[in-house]
């Protein structure tokens, strides 16, 4: 083999190695974003939410203890894909036909997110129901899908609740973070049951791709091409297109009353996104609450009195 051929083979080998390394990195990013077993580094979480994590963790522990002491019933559902999903029903002390259905955010689960609201809704005398979305908590599945499968699973839970507790129940959706985006996608569906009377959307994104861009920036990646590469891999490995998930478009088809909430100091999902969603929303009944100084998904913790007052006003107007 002559010297020129050796150089050509070496160059090709280096090129293949670089391509493999790039593909491996893209797959790693895809796994970090979607796989339930991949945990974001502590420092990454600290940069995502600009708050004292020890305070936030103690806040969650206190709320979780309240929920565990108060108690809940477990419910189970098989998704259309065959996974076993787990739901939790926090009953009020006196019987009520009003159900608040909580939808949790990314890298969270039902009890982690909605134990924060359990005491409030119990005090209001309404039912609180929330589930672990696919690949979270006690629900089966390997990959979360940022609303793609979750909205269909939530729709199935809504039908389950009506079948289980009666056709006279009144339902309010309450989503936080990616759960708020899922709430919008769900509320826009033509199949939405008529007994879903209103929705609360706390710190939603306008598009899932926009959230990915923010996450990748926090990971030190700035290339739009990387997002497109991840999407190509994700379509093959997980089965959905990141760019198809656009609450900013879905909200134009929403008819039920919508309450949008966001913290003005959100360092992860810009407050401007909720303002855009509010402006684009086609519902005749819509309001927006901005909690001054609150970071991402911290509006209830940081503005509890304001938050509760607005939710009570909202429920009195459309549900009670």
C-alpha positions as CSV (number, residue, x, y, z in Angstrom):
1,X,0.0,0.0,0.0
2,X,1.5,3.3,-1.0
3,X,1.8,6.4,1.2
4,X,-1.1,8.2,-0.4
5,X,-3.5,5.3,0.1
6,X,-2.5,5.1,3.8
7,X,-3.3,8.8,4.2
8,X,-6.7,8.3,2.5
9,X,-7.6,5.4,4.8
10,X,-6.4,7.3,7.9
11,X,-8.5,10.3,6.9
12,X,-11.6,8.1,6.3
13,X,-11.1,6.3,9.6
14,X,-10.8,9.7,11.4
15,X,-14.0,10.8,9.6
16,X,-15.9,7.7,10.6
17,X,-14.7,8.0,14.2
18,X,-15.8,11.7,14.3
19,X,-19.2,10.8,12.9
20,X,-19.6,8.0,15.4
21,X,-18.6,10.2,18.2
22,X,-21.1,12.9,17.0
23,X,-23.9,10.3,16.7
24,X,-23.0,9.0,20.1
25,X,-23.2,12.5,21.6
26,X,-26.6,13.1,19.9
27,X,-27.9,9.8,21.2
28,X,-26.6,10.8,24.7
29,X,-28.5,14.1,24.5
30,X,-31.6,12.3,23.3
31,X,-31.3,9.9,26.3
32,X,-30.8,12.8,28.7
33,X,-33.9,14.5,27.5
34,X,-36.3,11.6,27.2
35,X,-35.1,8.5,29.2
36,X,-36.7,8.2,32.6
37,X,-33.5,6.6,34.0
38,X,-31.2,9.5,33.0
39,X,-30.9,12.1,35.8
40,X,-29.8,15.6,35.1
41,X,-26.7,16.7,37.1
42,X,-27.4,18.7,40.3
43,X,-25.5,21.7,38.9
44,X,-27.7,21.6,35.8
45,X,-30.8,21.7,37.9
46,X,-29.4,24.6,40.0
47,X,-28.8,26.6,36.8
48,X,-32.3,25.8,35.4
49,X,-34.1,27.1,38.4
50,X,-32.5,30.1,40.1
51,X,-33.5,29.3,43.6
52,X,-32.1,27.8,46.8
53,X,-32.5,24.1,46.2
54,X,-32.4,23.2,49.9
55,X,-35.4,25.5,50.6
56,X,-37.3,24.1,47.6
57,X,-36.5,20.5,48.7
58,X,-37.7,21.2,52.3
59,X,-40.9,22.8,50.9
60,X,-41.5,19.7,48.8
61,X,-40.8,17.4,51.8
62,X,-43.3,19.2,54.0
63,X,-46.0,19.1,51.4
64,X,-45.3,15.4,50.6
65,X,-45.6,14.6,54.3
66,X,-48.9,16.4,54.5
67,X,-50.1,14.3,51.5
68,X,-48.9,11.0,52.9
69,X,-50.5,11.8,56.3
70,X,-53.8,12.8,54.7
71,X,-53.9,9.8,52.4
72,X,-55.0,9.1,48.8
73,X,-56.5,6.2,46.8
74,X,-54.5,4.7,43.9
75,X,-56.0,4.1,40.5
76,X,-54.6,2.2,37.5
77,X,-55.1,2.5,33.7
78,X,-53.6,0.8,30.7
79,X,-52.4,3.2,28.0
80,X,-53.2,2.6,24.4
81,X,-49.6,1.5,24.1
82,X,-49.9,-1.1,26.8
83,X,-48.1,0.6,29.7
84,X,-49.6,0.5,33.2
85,X,-50.2,4.0,34.4
86,X,-50.7,5.0,38.1
87,X,-53.1,7.8,39.3
88,X,-53.8,9.2,42.8
89,X,-57.1,10.5,44.1
90,X,-57.0,12.9,47.1
91,X,-60.6,13.0,48.4
92,X,-62.1,16.0,50.2
93,X,-63.5,15.4,53.7
94,X,-67.0,15.9,52.3
95,X,-68.2,14.4,49.0
96,X,-67.8,16.7,46.0
97,X,-68.4,16.3,42.2
98,X,-65.6,18.7,41.3
99,X,-62.3,17.2,40.2
100,X,-59.1,19.1,39.7
101,X,-56.9,17.0,37.4
102,X,-53.2,17.8,37.9
103,X,-50.7,17.3,35.1
104,X,-47.1,17.4,36.2
105,X,-44.0,18.7,34.5
106,X,-40.8,17.3,33.0
107,X,-38.6,15.1,35.1
108,X,-41.2,15.2,37.8
109,X,-44.1,12.9,38.9
110,X,-47.6,13.3,40.2
111,X,-46.9,13.3,44.0
112,X,-43.8,15.4,43.6
113,X,-45.7,18.1,41.8
114,X,-49.2,18.1,43.2
115,X,-48.4,17.4,46.8
116,X,-47.7,21.1,46.7
117,X,-51.4,21.8,45.9
118,X,-53.0,19.0,47.9
119,X,-53.7,20.9,51.1
120,X,-55.1,23.9,49.1
121,X,-57.6,21.8,47.1
122,X,-58.5,19.8,50.2
123,X,-59.3,23.0,52.0
124,X,-61.5,24.1,49.1
125,X,-63.4,20.9,49.4
126,X,-62.8,19.5,45.9
127,X,-61.2,16.3,44.6
128,X,-57.6,16.4,43.4
129,X,-56.6,13.7,40.9
130,X,-53.2,13.4,39.4
131,X,-51.3,10.7,37.6
132,X,-47.7,9.7,36.9
133,X,-47.2,10.3,33.2
134,X,-45.6,7.7,31.0
135,X,-42.0,6.9,32.2
136,X,-42.4,8.8,35.5
137,X,-43.1,7.8,39.1
138,X,-44.9,4.5,39.3
139,X,-46.1,4.5,35.7
140,X,-44.5,2.2,33.2
141,X,-42.6,3.3,30.1
142,X,-39.0,4.2,29.2
143,X,-39.3,7.6,27.5
144,X,-41.3,10.7,28.3
145,X,-42.6,12.4,25.2
146,X,-43.3,16.0,26.2
147,X,-47.0,15.9,25.7
148,X,-47.1,13.7,22.5
149,X,-48.4,10.5,24.3
150,X,-49.2,12.3,27.6
151,X,-52.1,14.2,26.2
152,X,-53.7,11.0,24.9
153,X,-53.1,9.3,28.3
154,X,-54.7,12.3,30.1
155,X,-57.7,12.1,27.8
156,X,-58.1,8.5,28.7
157,X,-57.8,9.4,32.4
158,X,-60.6,12.0,32.0
159,X,-62.9,9.3,30.5
160,X,-61.9,6.9,33.3
161,X,-62.9,9.5,35.9
162,X,-66.3,10.1,34.4
163,X,-66.9,6.3,34.1
164,X,-65.8,5.7,37.7
165,X,-67.3,8.7,39.5
166,X,-70.3,9.6,37.4
167,X,-71.3,11.7,34.4
168,X,-72.2,14.6,36.7
169,X,-68.6,15.3,37.7
170,X,-67.1,18.7,36.8
171,X,-63.4,18.7,35.8
172,X,-60.8,21.4,35.9
173,X,-57.3,20.9,34.4
174,X,-54.3,22.2,36.2
175,X,-50.9,21.8,34.5
176,X,-47.5,22.9,35.7
177,X,-44.5,23.5,33.3
178,X,-44.5,20.8,30.7
179,X,-47.8,19.7,32.3
180,X,-49.2,23.1,31.4
181,X,-48.1,22.6,27.7
182,X,-49.8,19.2,27.8
183,X,-52.9,20.8,29.3
184,X,-53.1,23.2,26.3
185,X,-52.6,20.3,23.8
186,X,-55.3,18.4,25.6
187,X,-57.7,21.3,25.9
188,X,-57.4,21.9,22.1
189,X,-58.5,18.4,21.2
190,X,-61.9,17.9,19.6
191,X,-62.4,14.8,21.8
192,X,-62.2,16.8,25.1
193,X,-65.1,15.7,27.3
194,X,-67.9,18.3,27.8
195,X,-67.5,18.1,31.6
196,X,-64.0,19.7,31.4
197,X,-65.0,23.2,32.3
198,X,-61.8,25.2,32.6
199,X,-58.0,25.0,32.7
200,X,-55.1,26.4,34.7
201,X,-51.7,26.6,32.8
202,X,-48.8,27.4,35.1
203,X,-45.5,28.4,33.2
204,X,-46.0,26.6,29.9
205,X,-43.7,26.8,26.9
206,X,-44.8,28.1,23.5
207,X,-43.2,25.1,21.7
208,X,-41.3,22.1,22.9
209,X,-38.4,22.9,20.6
210,X,-38.0,26.2,22.3
211,X,-37.7,24.4,25.7
212,X,-35.1,22.0,24.2
213,X,-33.1,25.0,23.0
214,X,-33.1,26.4,26.5
215,X,-32.0,23.0,28.0
216,X,-29.2,22.6,25.5
217,X,-28.0,26.1,26.2
218,X,-27.8,25.1,29.9
219,X,-25.8,22.1,28.8
220,X,-23.4,24.3,26.9
221,X,-24.6,23.5,23.4
222,X,-25.6,26.4,21.1
223,X,-26.1,24.8,17.8
224,X,-29.5,24.7,16.1
225,X,-28.2,21.8,14.0
226,X,-27.7,19.8,17.2
227,X,-31.4,20.1,18.0
228,X,-32.3,19.0,14.4
229,X,-29.9,16.0,14.8
230,X,-31.4,15.1,18.1
231,X,-34.9,15.3,16.5
232,X,-33.9,12.9,13.7
233,X,-32.5,10.4,16.2
234,X,-35.6,10.9,18.4
235,X,-38.0,10.2,15.6
236,X,-36.3,6.9,15.0
237,X,-35.8,5.9,18.6
238,X,-38.7,7.3,20.5
239,X,-41.2,7.9,17.7
240,X,-42.3,11.5,17.6
241,X,-41.2,14.8,16.1
242,X,-40.1,17.5,18.5
243,X,-41.1,20.2,16.2
244,X,-44.7,19.0,16.0
245,X,-45.4,19.9,19.6
246,X,-46.5,23.5,19.5
247,X,-48.9,24.7,22.3
248,X,-48.7,28.2,20.7
249,X,-50.7,26.7,17.7
250,X,-52.9,24.5,19.9
251,X,-54.0,27.3,22.1
252,X,-55.7,28.9,19.1
253,X,-58.2,26.0,19.1
254,X,-59.0,26.1,22.8
255,X,-62.6,27.0,23.7
256,X,-62.8,26.4,27.5
257,X,-61.8,29.2,30.0
258,X,-58.1,29.4,30.4
259,X,-56.1,30.9,33.3
260,X,-52.4,31.4,32.5
261,X,-49.9,31.8,35.3
262,X,-46.1,32.6,35.2
263,X,-43.4,34.0,37.4
264,X,-41.7,37.2,36.2
265,X,-38.3,35.9,37.3
266,X,-38.5,32.5,35.5
267,X,-34.9,31.7,34.3
268,X,-35.9,28.5,32.5
269,X,-39.1,29.2,30.5
270,X,-39.3,33.0,29.8
271,X,-42.4,34.7,31.1
272,X,-42.9,36.1,27.6
273,X,-43.9,32.7,26.5
274,X,-47.0,32.7,28.7
275,X,-47.8,36.3,27.5
276,X,-47.6,35.0,23.9
277,X,-49.9,32.0,24.7
278,X,-52.4,34.3,26.4
279,X,-52.5,36.6,23.4
280,X,-52.9,33.7,21.0
281,X,-55.6,31.9,23.0
282,X,-58.9,31.7,21.2
283,X,-61.0,31.2,24.3
284,X,-63.5,34.0,25.1
285,X,-62.7,33.6,28.7
286,X,-59.1,34.0,29.5
287,X,-57.0,35.6,32.2
288,X,-53.3,35.9,33.0
289,X,-51.6,36.1,36.4
290,X,-47.9,37.1,36.6
291,X,-46.3,36.4,40.0
292,X,-43.6,39.0,40.7
293,X,-40.2,37.5,41.5
294,X,-41.2,33.9,41.1
295,X,-38.9,31.5,39.2
296,X,-39.9,28.5,37.1
297,X,-42.7,26.4,38.6
298,X,-42.4,28.4,41.9
299,X,-45.4,30.7,41.5
300,X,-47.5,28.9,44.2
301,X,-44.6,28.7,46.7
302,X,-43.6,32.3,46.2
303,X,-47.0,33.9,45.7
304,X,-49.3,31.6,47.6
305,X,-52.0,34.1,48.7
306,X,-52.1,35.7,45.3
307,X,-52.2,32.3,43.5
308,X,-54.9,30.9,45.8
309,X,-57.1,34.0,45.5
310,X,-57.0,33.9,41.7
311,X,-57.7,30.2,41.5
312,X,-60.6,30.5,43.9
313,X,-62.0,33.4,41.9
314,X,-61.6,31.3,38.7
315,X,-63.3,28.3,40.1
316,X,-66.2,30.4,41.5
317,X,-66.7,31.9,38.1
318,X,-66.7,28.8,36.0
319,X,-67.1,25.7,38.2
320,X,-68.7,26.2,41.7
